[in-house]
Amino acid sequence: MSWVGLKKAASRAGTQLMQKTGQVERTVDREFLEEETRYRTLEKETNNLQREAKNYLDAMRIVRLPLIAIYSLFCLVSPTVMSASQTRIAETLELFYTADRTSDGAMAGHAYKSAVQELDNIVSRDLDAPFRATVLEPVGKLCSYFPTVNEGISKRNKKMLDYDAARSKVRKLQDKPSDDSVKLPRAQQEYDEAKEIFDILNEQYIRELPVLLDTRIPYLDPSFEAMVRCQLRFAEEGYAKLSGVQRYFADNIRDDYANGQLDAQVETVLGEMKELAIYGA
């Protein structure tokens, strides 16, 4: 920062301090404050949208779909979500049935592994790129404008401090005239210049911030529609692929899980395990 910049920064810091102690009057433009508050809400929510949209894309890569039905060695149907290791889990499930590859469980394990692999390919090929192009990139571009707007608001606020300081200086010289007759006219000129610069920036942001806010809906509407379509495609593909796995399970297994019969079955098996001598070894 240059010497002139340092002097301005020190002067503005002093003005802020005197405003806090009531020595310098602070300009309050309620119209600008209202528009800035609305803008800050837009900035915050759009940044959140960008972050969550990216999280969703990451989740689509590593969290392919709720497990509609996994019938493992322990006879459990799990409604949990398959994580990044779902392919390895599918491979591991197959290992449980190496001794009997013709059983329904083995067939389900093989079908599930195939479905997981197909879903992974679909997400990488058909969902990743469209989601980036229609959701992430437009939202990211909108977010990229905020630093420029914030820089302008910061400049406006600095000019407001200069304006407040110049006004305070003129009032002090008017209340207590200086022996130097040049001081008041010079201070008045500095005040007029500071006021003109501040008024231009202030009016610009009062005029343009609402325009930015009003364009958010037509700008984001296509991205919202695209996101819904991507989610729909994701759900439809997952349902289609995993429906082929579900046919290997008994029709009543969901009802048994819901009414607690499978939980009781698991507890019975665990009880038998605890009775083994090696359990207490």
Phi, psi and omega in degrees: 000138181288169179298319178298319179296321178296319179296319179295317180297318179294319179296317180292324177297319178295321178296316179299319180297316180291331176293322179294329180267003177081011181277336179233130180289138181260131177289129178236110177254101186294329179295316178294316181299323179294316180291323179294321179298317178295320179295317180298325177295315178299315180301312182297312184289325179290320176297321176297319180297317179298316181296315183288328177294320177294319177299321180295317179297317177299320180293325178295330180287321187251346179237090191287316184187152172302145178283107180293320178199120171235117180251102185263187180303333185265009176061047179246140169254118185255129176267015182283176183259137179283130184268194181299340182267016187297326178295318179293325177296317179299319178295321180293321179300321179299325183295333179296335188249022181298331181284336182217086184280358181260356181287164178299323180297318180294318179296321179294319180298318179292317180295322179294317179300317179295319181296319179298316180295320178294319178296320179298318179293322180295316180298315182294322187272314192253345185247323185299303183296313178299321180294320178297314186289324187259343182240297186297313184293314177298317179295320178296323179295320177298317179296330182291342178282336188298318179302323179293317178296318180296323178296320178293320178296320178298319178296319177300317181293324177293318178293331176293321177296319178298319180295315179296318180295318180293321179295317179298322180295318179296316181297321179295319179290330177288320180288325181225086184303144179270154176294336179274110185291347181277338187298313183294311177301322179293318178295323179295320178295317178297322179295313181299318179293317180296320180294318181297314180297315180296315182299321180297311181293318182298313180293325178299315182284328175295326181279321190266333179300317177298327178296316177300317181294320183289337181275354185294324183291304179298333180288318186271344182306311180299323179293322178296315179297318180296321180295319178297318180295320177297317179295321179296316179298319179300313182292318181296316180295318180297317180296317181297316183289316185278344175298328178293335178280323186297334184293346179277353183258154178297145183297331186268004189293326178295317179296321179297321179293318183295321183269006172090002182293322179291325176299317179296323179296318179296316180299323178296315180295319178297323177298320178295324178296318182295336180282347179291147184295326183290344181294322182264006184290000000 
